[in-house]
C-alpha cells in the first residue's frame, strides 16, 4: 500500500483519485489545490466513499517553494500533476467566437494555461524529492520536451497516446466479439491524433493519422482506429483520461507490475511512443522495424496539426500560418513566437482571452 499526491482537484484529478482508490492500491491520498475552492470538499467526499486516509492541502502551486514544502511534508511514493490554469474542455465545448478561433488554431496556442503549474510543480519536486516519479496530464506531448533541457521533465505522460491505444483495444475486442485476447497495440503519435480516434473520424490526409502496429505486424493498422462510436458528446470525456492512466500509475508505484503501453512525452521527448515500464523506469518499446529517428520525425511533423511550426531548444514555439490566421482577428499578440518559461505576460493575455468566453 502506497501514498499518492495529486496536484489539481478538478474533474481529471478527481477521476484519477477514484480510479486509484477503487483499485485498493494506496493507503494515503493527498489532494493539493488552491485553498477555498472545492478541493477540501472533494477530499471529504472521497474519504467518505472509500473510508481511506485522504488529506487536502491548500497551496498556491504556482509557487515552487510551497510545492516543495508539501512534497517534503508527505514524501509520497508517486505524484500526479493534473492541474491547469483553465480547463481545455471549457474551451473546446464552448460556442463562442474566441473558442472557435482557439479550436481552429490548434492546442499549442492554448499552452499558456497548461504549462505554468506543471513547471512550478516540477521545480518544487526536483528540489526536495528528485527521485519521486511524477506523472503529468498537462499536454505532455509538448511540455515534457520543453522542460527536458532544464532537467525538469516528468517521469511519465498520461492520456493522449494511451487513450488512442485503449480505444483501439476496445474496437478490436468488439470486432472479435470479446472471444479472444487482443494483440499488443503500439501507438506512435499523440495529442494531434487523439480526437480522430475518439470521434471515429478518419482524417482526410493519411499523413495525419497515428502510426499503429498490432503485435509484430510491420503493416500499420488502418480502419480499426476509427471503428468506434463518436464520443464527442459524451458527458464524461475525462473518464478516458483517467482509465487510460491507471496502468501507468500502477506501474510507477513501488513494486508495481510491468506495463506495456503507449505514452506521450516519455524520457522528455516530443510526441508519443510505445513504452515499457518496469521497476518504476520508463523505456521505449518501438516496433522492431521502426527506428527512433523515423518515429521522432513523425511526431515532429504531426505537431503542425496542433498549430506548431517548430520549437527552439530553449522552448520557444513558432506557430503555423493556419494557427496565426485563426488568431489574427481575435488576439494578434497570440500569433507571435512564445516561450512559456519566460513570457508570463503572454500567458496572461491568453488567460484573459479564455476568461472572455461566456
N, C-alpha and C positions, 0 to 999 in steps of 0.2 A: 504494500500500500504506500502511496506516494503523495507528495504535495504539489499542487499546480497553482500558479499565479496567472490570472488573465487580466490584461490591460484592455479596458473597453467593455462596458456592460450594456451595449446596445443589443440589437437582435442577434447579430452574429456571435458575439461573446456569450450571450445567454444560451444560445443553442449549442455552442461548443461545450459550455459548462454542463448542460443537461446530458449531452452525449457521454462525457467522461463519467459523470455521476451514475448514469444508468448502467454503465459497464462495470461499476464497482471497483475501479482501479485506483482510486485516490482516497486518502483518509482526511485530507485537508484541502480546501479550495479557498484561495484568496482572490477576491474580485476587487479591481482597482479602477477608480474613475473619479471624476470631479465630485467634490462634496456638494450636498444639497440637491442632487438630481435624484433619479430613480434607482441608482445603484444599490443603496443600502436596503431599500425595499425589495429589490430583486434578490439580494443575498438572503434576506429573511424568508422570502418565498421558497427559494431553493432549499434552504435549511429545513423548512417545514415539510417539504415534499420528500426529501431524501434522508432526513434525520442524520445529517452529516455535519461535520465541523466546517462551517462556511463563514468566512470573515469578509468584511468590507473595509477597505481603506480609501478614504477620500483624499486625493492629492492632485496637484497640477502636474500631469505627466509631460507637459512641455518644459518642465524644469528637470534636467538630468540629475541634479542633487537630490530632489525629492524621490525620483525613481530609484536612485542608488540606495537611499535610506530604507525604503520599503522592501527592496530586494534583500538588503542586508539583514533587516529585522526578521524575515521569514525564511530565508535561504531555501527557496523552493527547488524541487527536482526538475521542473520544467516551467518555462514561461511562454505564454501565448500572447502575441500582440494583435489585438483586434480593434484597436481604437483608431478613429479618424476624426478630423475636424468637422466633416459633413458626411452624410450618407450618400454613396453613389446611386442607390436606388431612388432616393428622393429626387435626384436629377433625372434619372432615366425614365421614370414613370410620370413625370410632370408634363402637362400640356401647356407650355409657355414658350414664347419666342427664345428666351435665354436657354431654356432646357433643350430646345430643338437645336440651337446653334452648338451647344456643348456636345450634344449627341453626334451631330454631323461632323464636328471637328475631330472626335475620337478621344479615347480615355486619357491620352497623355496630357491634354490641355488641363485636365482636372487633377493632375498630380499634386497640386499645391495643397489640397486638403487630405491627401493620403500620406504624404511624406513626413511632415514635421514631428508628429508624435512618435512615429517609428524611429526617426533619427534620435530623438531625445531618449527614448527607451533604450536603444542600443548603446548610447553613450553611458547611461546610468548603469546598465547591466555590466558592460565591459569594465567599468571602474571598480566594481566590487565582486563580481561573480563571472569572470570571463569564460569559465568552462561550462556554465549552465546553458543547456540548449534553449534556443529561442525559436519558436515557430511563428511566422508572420503571415497575416491575411492581406495586408495593405499593398496591393499591386506589386507582388513580389517579383514578377517577371521583369520589371524595370527597376524598382527601388533597390533590390539587392546589388545589382551591378553598379549603381551609383555609390552605395555605401562601401562596397568591397575594397576599393583602393585606400579607404581610410581605416581598414581593419574593423568595420562595423557591420558587415553582412550577417544577417541572422543565419541560424543553422539550417533552417528549412522554410520553404514557402508552402502555403496552403491554398487549396482550391484550384481554380482555373484548369491547368493541365490534368489535375486529379479528377476534376468534375467531368472533363471530356472522357477520361478512362472509365469512370463509373457509369456514365451514360451509355457508352459503347457496350460495356459488360451487360447492362440491362437489356439493350437491344439484342445482343447475342443470346442471352438467356431466353428471351421471349421467342426468338426465332427457333431455338431448339426446344421450345415448349417446356423449359425447365427440367429437361430429362438428362442433361449431361453437363459436366463441368466446362465452364467457358475457358477458352485459351488465354494465355497471358497476353495482356494488351499493353503495348508500349506506345507512348504518345510523345512526339516531338512537336512543340508548338506552345501556345499559351493563351493569354487573355484575348488576343486578337481573334482567336478561333472559337472561343467557348460559346458565344451566343448562337452561332450557326448550328452547333450540335444541340444546344439546349432547345432551340426553337424548331429543330428539324428542317432547317433551310440550307440547302446546298449552295455555296457561293457560285456566282456566275463564272468567276475566274478560278480554274482549278489550282492556280498558284496560291490562292488564298485559303486553301484547305490545310489542316494539320497533317503531319505525316503519322500514320497509324499502322502498326505492324502487329500481327497476331502470331504468337509463338515464334517460330524461327522462319516463318514465311518471308521471303525477300520482296514479295509483291505487296504494295500498300493496300490496306483495306479501303473500300470505296463506299458503296451505298449504305452499309450498315451504320456509318457515322450519323446519318440523318433519318434513320428509320423510326425514331421515337416521336411521340406526340409533342406538339408545340407547348412549351411551358411558360410562354410569355405572360400569361395572365394568372399563373399560379400565385395564390395569396401568400405563400411562404417560400420565396425564392432562396432565402438563406439556408433553408434546410439542406440543399445540395452541398453548399459550402461546408456546413458543419459535419455532415455524414462523410463527405469525401476526405475530411481532415482526420477522422478517427484513427485509421490505420497508421498514419504518420505519427500522431501524438502518442499512440500506444507504443510504437517502436522507439520513440525518443525517451521514454521513461526508463529508469534503471531496470535492467533485466527484461526489457520488452522483447517481444518476438521480432524476428527479422521481418522485413516488409519489402515487397516488390511493388512499386507504384510509379507514377509519373508526377513530376513536381516542378512548379515554377521557381526559378531563381536558385537552384541548388549550387552550392560552392560559390556563391556570389556571382553567378553567371546571368547573362541576359537571356530571357526566354525560358522555355520549359523543356524537360528532358526525362527519359526513364531513369529511375534510380533504384538502388538497393540501400536499405537502412539496416545496419547490423551493429550491435553494441553501441548504439546511440550515434553512430557515424554514418554520414551520407556519402555514397559513391555513385558514379554514373553507371548505368546498365544499358548502354546503347545496343541496338541490334548489331550482330557481328559484321554485317555488310555495310554499316553506316559509320563513317569516320566523324570525329568530333568537329573538324573544320566545316564539313558539309552541314552538320546539324546546327552549328552556331550560325553559319551563313543563312540558313533557312529562317532561323529566329530573328536575325538582324533584319532581313528583308521584310519579314512579316510585321515588324513594328510600324511600317507605313500604314497598315490597316488602323492602328491606334493613333495615327497622326504624327508619327516620328520620322523625320528625315534622317537624322543622325544624332549621336550622343558623344560629346567630347570625353576625354579621360577624366576631366575634372567634374563631370556630371552635368555639364551644360547641354540642354536639349534644344534641338532645332526642329521646327515643325514643317510638315509637308505643305505644299501650296494649297491643297484641298483643306487642310486644317486652318490655315491662315485665312483663306477665303470665307470659311464658315464663321470665323470670329470677327472679321474685319468690321462689320457694321454694328456688332453688339458691343465689343470692347477691343479696340485695335491694340491696346497695350499687351493683350494676351497673345498676340501674334509674334512677338519678339522672342529671341532665344531666352531660355530660362534655366537658371541654376538653383535648384531647390535648397541647396545647402546654404547659400549666401544671400539669396534675394528674398528676404522676408516681406519687403514692401510689395513685391509682385504677388506673393502668396495672399496678402490681404486684399488685393484687387480681386482675385478670384473668389475669396470668401464673401466679399461684399456683393459680387455679381450673383453668386449662388443664393445668397440671402434675399435677393430681389425677386426670386421666384415665389409667387404666392398662388 
